[in-house]
Amino acid sequence: MYSSLITPKIANEHLDDSNWRFLDCRFVLTEPEQKQAEFALSHLPGATYAHVNRDLAVTHIPGKTGRHPLPEKERLIKLFSTWGIDDSVQVVVYDDTGGAYAVRLWWMLRWLGHDAVAVMDGGWPRWVQEGRQVTAALTVSEPKIFKASPRNNWLVTAEDIKADLHNYEVRILDARNSDRFQGINETLDPVAGHIPGAVSAPFVENLDEDGNWKSKSVLRLMYEKLLSGSPAEQAVSYCGSGITACHNILAMYHAGLGDSRLYCGSWSDWIADPKRPIA
């Protein structure tokens, strides 16, 4: 079973395996339909397209939710069943941005108890660079029955964060770039800044200059420093809307530090209530 990262080489060896599913999560926030059009032209053989806005989130309600609210569990169970995922299936997810979007689906499947899901290291660019097979053929998976065993303690709310603002056992990691953390060049959300007490941990730091994930040992050192003695299982990751925060969760898990928690609403949810403190 692969539950963190997988190489394109190993993924390639299982393209014809009926118990493997490949999900393409390529996406651009500013052009939400662009990558599905690219998928239609070229993708991994047998892959299904997972649309970030339509499949991995529900509609954002301005002033009430973050930009990418989690779909209801029942809706996800139905979707994953349609995609042909049950407990016998190994899932591989990928994108073309270092896993920035694929990690959301990785997290969602594991949150609902499906551990056999891995992000393809290097994603689509590395697959193409290595000269591996691509296709324009669209595949319809045979539906299966997805059985969920939700890990509800993996999710935290704004109220949980607020209650733990002065609890030094709870490390809050901000996965956005350092500019946005500092309140500079905020282009996505109407209010700039960060959650008081949060630590800047840009998700791009998990990757090397080629867009591949850094080694387990390097990631472990990075996160031990960021956690500063507090337990990983108490740590909370957030970003702008609960997508790239999952990158840090995967980095800690892959590094052997265990499972941590997600504030899915993230910054866009935090600022929906003007009474919440901002740094």
NORNOR-V899523 format. One record per residue. RES is the residue in one small letter. PHI is phi in whole degrees, -180 to 180 (none if undefined). Layout:
[[RES,PHI] [RES,PHI]]
This chain:
[[m,none] [y,-109] [s,-127] [s,-130] [l,-121] [i,-141] [t,-82] [p,-57] [k,-60] [i,-68] [a,-58] [n,-60] [e,-68] [h,-117] [l,-58] [d,-99] [d,-82] [s,-68] [n,-100] [w,-120] [r,-125] [f,-117] [l,-123] [d,-96] [c,-110] [r,-59] [f,-163] [v,-130] [l,-55] [t,-82] [e,-133] [p,-61] [e,-102] [q,-59] [k,-74] [q,-68] [a,-66] [e,-66] [f,-59] [a,-60] [l,-88] [s,-165] [h,-161] [l,-64] [p,-55] [g,84] [a,-74] [t,-114] [y,-87] [a,-112] [h,-85] [v,-58] [n,-73] [r,-92] [d,-101] [l,-101] [a,-154] [v,-115] [t,-62] [h,-73] [i,-107] [p,-53] [g,83] [k,-124] [t,-132] [g,-72] [r,-73] [h,-133] [p,-64] [l,-67] [p,-66] [e,-65] [k,-57] [e,-61] [r,-65] [l,-69] [i,-59] [k,-66] [l,-64] [f,-64] [s,-65] [t,-61] [w,-77] [g,79] [i,-109] [d,-134] [d,-72] [s,-96] [v,-101] [q,-92] [v,-104] [v,-122] [v,-116] [y,-152] [d,-147] [d,-122] [t,-132] [g,67] [g,90] [a,-56] [y,-102] [a,-58] [v,-62] [r,-64] [l,-70] [w,-55] [w,-66] [m,-62] [l,-65] [r,-69] [w,-59] [l,-91] [g,96] [h,-97] [d,-82] [a,-81] [v,-143] [a,-136] [v,-89] [m,-76] [d,-64] [g,86] [g,58] [w,-58] [p,-58] [r,-70] [w,-58] [v,-68] [q,-60] [e,-82] [g,70] [r,-83] [q,-65] [v,-130] [t,-151] [a,-107] [a,-68] [l,-96] [t,-110] [v,-107] [s,-73] [e,-75] [p,-61] [k,-132] [i,-104] [f,-85] [k,-107] [a,-94] [s,-130] [p,-61] [r,-105] [n,-65] [n,-76] [w,-81] [l,-109] [v,-123] [t,-106] [a,-59] [e,-66] [d,-62] [i,-61] [k,-60] [a,-67] [d,-106] [l,-57] [h,-111] [n,-96] [y,-74] [e,-76] [v,-105] [r,-89] [i,-105] [l,-107] [d,-100] [a,-85] [r,-72] [n,-67] [s,-65] [d,-60] [r,-66] [f,-58] [q,-81] [g,82] [i,-106] [n,55] [e,-78] [t,-112] [l,-100] [d,-118] [p,-71] [v,-124] [a,-101] [g,127] [h,-150] [i,-71] [p,-54] [g,86] [a,-70] [v,-112] [s,-73] [a,-141] [p,-56] [f,-61] [v,-62] [e,-69] [n,-78] [l,-111] [d,-88] [e,-68] [d,-94] [g,85] [n,-97] [w,-71] [k,-68] [s,-67] [k,-54] [s,-66] [v,-67] [l,-63] [r,-62] [l,-61] [m,-58] [y,-79] [e,-63] [k,-68] [l,-65] [l,-75] [s,50] [g,91] [s,-83] [p,-70] [a,-60] [e,-67] [q,-92] [a,-67] [v,-126] [s,-106] [y,-144] [c,-145] [g,-84] [s,-146] [g,85] [i,-101] [t,-70] [a,-57] [c,-66] [h,-63] [n,-69] [i,-64] [l,-66] [a,-59] [m,-66] [y,-65] [h,-63] [a,-77] [g,87] [l,-90] [g,97] [d,-90] [s,-119] [r,-116] [l,-120] [y,-96] [c,-65] [g,-63] [s,57] [w,-57] [s,-66] [d,-84] [w,-55] [i,-81] [a,-67] [d,-111] [p,-62] [k,-79] [r,-73] [p,-70] [i,-133] [a,-112]]
